[in-house]
C-alpha cells in the first residue's frame, strides 16, 4: 500500500526575546505562530478497523500537538534559561505570567527542532514525523524535515 502524508495546522501566540541579538528582537515581543505538522504512514487497510483508510486520525494528531506544543507555548513568554533573562522571567512569573525557560535561543529554528523532538516521542510506531513548518510572520518561517535529520 502507498505511503501517505497528512498535515494538520495549528496556531498559537507566543512572546520571546533573543538575548545577545544585534537587532530589535533582543526586546521582548510576540508572534502569531502557525505550525504545520506533517506525518507519513500507510492508511489502515483493515476494513473492520474503526479508522479504516486513515494514516492517523486528525483528532489523535491534534491531541498530541496540542498537549506538547500549543497548550504549553500559547500565550507564554519564552526565554533561554542560560541568559540574564532569567531575572525578568522570575519577575514575570511572580506576577502571574506564563513563562517558559528553555535550553536554547528561542528562535523559530530552534523551536521547530524542540517541537520535532516532542512530537516524535508521542507518535505511534507506525507513523513518522515527516516535516514541520513554523511560520513566525506572514513572510518568515523555519522548516524541519526528517530526511534532513537522519
N, C-alpha and C positions, 0 to 999 in steps of 0.2 A: 504494500500500500504506500501511497505517496506521503511524504512529509509535508506538513502544512505549517505556515507561520500565522499566528494570530496576534493582534495588537490591541491593547486597551490603553486609553488615555486618561490621565489624572491631572488635577490641578491643585495647587496649594500656594499659600502666601508665606514667604519666609524672609526674615531680615538677617543681615550678616555684616561683617566688616572684615577687611583684609589687612591684617597687621603688617606693617612694613612696606605696603604697596606705595608706589610713587604717583598715584592718581587719586581721583575723587572717591574711589571705592575703599579707601582707607577709613572713610567715615561710615558710621552705621547707616544702612539704607536697606531697602527691601525690594523684592521682586515677586511678580505673579508667575510662578513657575508652571510649566506644563511638562509632564513626564509621559513619554510614550514607552510602554513596556511590550516587547515582542518576544514571544516564546515559540518554540518549534517542537513538533512531535507528530505522531501518527494519530489520526482520528480513531476513536474506539470503534472496532469492527464487529463487536458482539452485538447483534440486533436485539438481544434481550436486556442489554445494559441500559439503565435509565439515561445515560449520557451518550448513547449510541450516536456516532457521527461527529462527536466533539473531540478536539485536541485536549482542551481543558474547559470546563465551564467558566464563562466570563465572570460569573459571580465568585467562583473559587479564586481566580486570579485577583479579582478586586479585593477580596478579603485579605489575601497575603500582602498586597501592596499598600492597602490602607493601614493595616496593623504595623507594618515595618517602616513605612515611609510617610504617608500622608498624615496619619494621626499623630505622628511624632514631630514632623517638621512644620506642619501647618500652624501659622501664627506663632512661630517660635523665632528667637534670635539665636544665630549660630556663631560661635567664636571658636578659634583654635585654642585649646586649653594650654598650649605651651607658649602663650604670649601674655603680655601685660593686660590684655582684655579680660583676664580672669577677675581682676578687681572690679571692672564695670559689670561683669556677669554676676558677681556676688551682690553688688548693689541692686541690680535689676531683679534678681531672684528674691532678695529681701523685700522688695516692693511688690512681689506677687507676679512678676513676669515669667513667661515660659522661656527659659534659656537652655540651650544645648551647648555643651563643651565637647568638641571632637578632637581627634588626634591628627588633624590635617588642616591645611589652609582651606577655608570653606568656599572654594571656587566651584563653578559648575563642573569643571573637570574632575576634581577630587570628590565632589558629592556624588557624581554618577558612578565612580568606582565603588564608593561606600554602598550605594544603593544596589549595585550589581551583586556585591558580596552578600548583602542581607536577603535579597530576593532569591538568589540561587540556593541558599540554605533551606528555604521553605518550599521549593517546588517538588512535586512528586518525581521519583527517579526516572520516569519515562518521558518527562518534559524537561527541556533545556532552555535556559535563557539565551535568546538569540541576540537581542540588542536592546539598548536603552537610548533614548534621546531626551535630554534635559534642556528644555528651552527656558532661558533666563529672561530674554526680552523678545520682542517681535522679530528681531533680526540676528539674535545670538543664541547659539546652543552648543552643547557638548554631546558627543555620541560615544557609546561603548558597544563594541561588538565582541562576541565570544570568540570569533575566528581570529581576532587580533590579540587575544589574551590566553592562548593555549600553550 
